[in-house]
Amino acid sequence: MQTTAAGIAPLNGVEGATAIAVHFSGGLVGCADWEHFDVVTDAELSPLYLINCQDDPSIGFIGADPAVFKPDFCLELTAEDEAQLGYPEFGDLLVLAIITPASSLGSTAEPSTSATLNLLGPLVINLQRGIGRQVIQSEYTAHYPLGA
């Protein structure tokens, strides 16, 4: 299945909903213990989403629809991805790329001047079922500059 995403999706399929609890079976890549998240947005945050870990409240991310910053982004889902996500319809998916702030990149001697999007491992969420999966997209980078 190939999809692209754009705009703010209503969370849990309901217009105006601002939060959804999402379960990532097996956690995120490299962080198997991080399985339960709250994904939050509203008009003031748009086009950003807050992704807060319920398993470790000290962990949180900022995410965004990758198509907002890279309009030609195209998500590839394998049959295994589709099965893990409950065979969703296109309109039931929310795709989020994690943003790394510029201050977190580089060294103090050579700081980065631009925040980046992780297009290599976007989070794909079935809004109807509250389940998600981090899907590796090997043709993309984990450090796509937001200013590109």
Residue pairs with C-beta under 8 A, 6 or more apart in sequence:
1 76
1 77
1 81
1 82
1 90
2 74
2 75
2 76
2 77
3 74
3 75
3 77
3 90
3 93
3 95
4 67
4 73
4 74
4 75
5 65
5 66
5 67
5 75
5 93
5 94
5 95
6 65
6 67
6 68
7 47
7 65
8 41
8 46
8 47
8 65
9 93
9 94
9 127
10 16
10 17
10 127
11 17
11 18
11 19
11 20
11 39
11 41
11 94
11 127
12 20
12 127
12 128
12 130
13 92
13 127
13 128
18 40
18 41
18 42
19 38
19 39
19 40
19 41
20 38
20 39
20 125
20 127
20 130
21 36
21 37
21 38
21 54
21 130
22 36
22 37
22 38
22 39
22 125
22 130
22 131
22 132
23 35
23 36
23 130
23 131
23 132
24 34
24 35
24 36
24 37
24 123
24 131
24 132
24 133
24 134
25 35
25 84
25 131
25 133
26 32
26 35
27 33
27 34
27 35
28 34
28 121
28 123
28 134
29 121
29 134
29 136
33 55
33 56
34 53
34 55
34 56
34 59
35 55
36 53
36 54
36 55
37 51
37 52
37 53
37 54
37 132
38 50
38 51
38 52
38 54
39 49
39 50
39 51
39 52
39 63
39 94
39 96
39 125
40 49
40 50
40 51
40 52
41 48
41 49
41 50
47 64
47 65
47 68
48 62
48 63
48 64
48 99
49 62
49 63
49 64
49 96
50 60
50 61
50 62
50 63
51 60
51 61
51 62
51 63
51 96
51 98
51 123
52 59
52 60
53 59
53 60
61 98
61 99
62 98
62 99
62 101
63 96
63 97
63 98
63 99
63 123
64 96
64 97
64 99
64 117
65 94
65 95
65 96
65 97
66 73
66 95
66 96
66 97
66 117
66 119
66 122
67 73
67 95
69 97
69 117
69 144
69 146
69 148
70 117
70 119
70 144
70 148
73 119
73 140
75 95
75 122
75 124
75 135
75 137
76 135
76 137
77 85
77 124
77 135
81 124
81 133
81 135
82 88
84 131
84 133
85 93
85 124
85 126
85 129
85 131
85 132
85 133
86 126
86 128
86 129
86 131
88 126
88 128
88 129
92 126
92 127
92 128
92 129
93 124
93 125
93 126
93 127
94 124
94 125
94 127
95 122
95 123
95 124
95 125
96 122
96 123
96 125
97 117
97 118
97 119
97 122
97 123
97 144
98 117
98 118
98 121
98 122
98 123
99 115
99 116
99 117
99 118
99 146
100 115
100 116
100 117
100 118
100 143
101 115
102 111
102 112
102 113
102 114
102 115
103 111
105 111
105 112
105 115
105 116
105 143
106 112
113 147
114 145
114 146
114 147
115 145
115 146
116 142
116 143
116 144
116 145
116 146
117 144
117 146
118 142
118 143
118 144
119 137
119 140
119 141
119 142
119 144
120 136
120 137
120 138
120 140
120 141
120 142
121 134
121 135
121 136
121 137
121 142
122 134
122 135
122 137
123 132
123 133
123 134
123 135
124 132
124 133
124 134
124 135
125 131
125 132
126 132
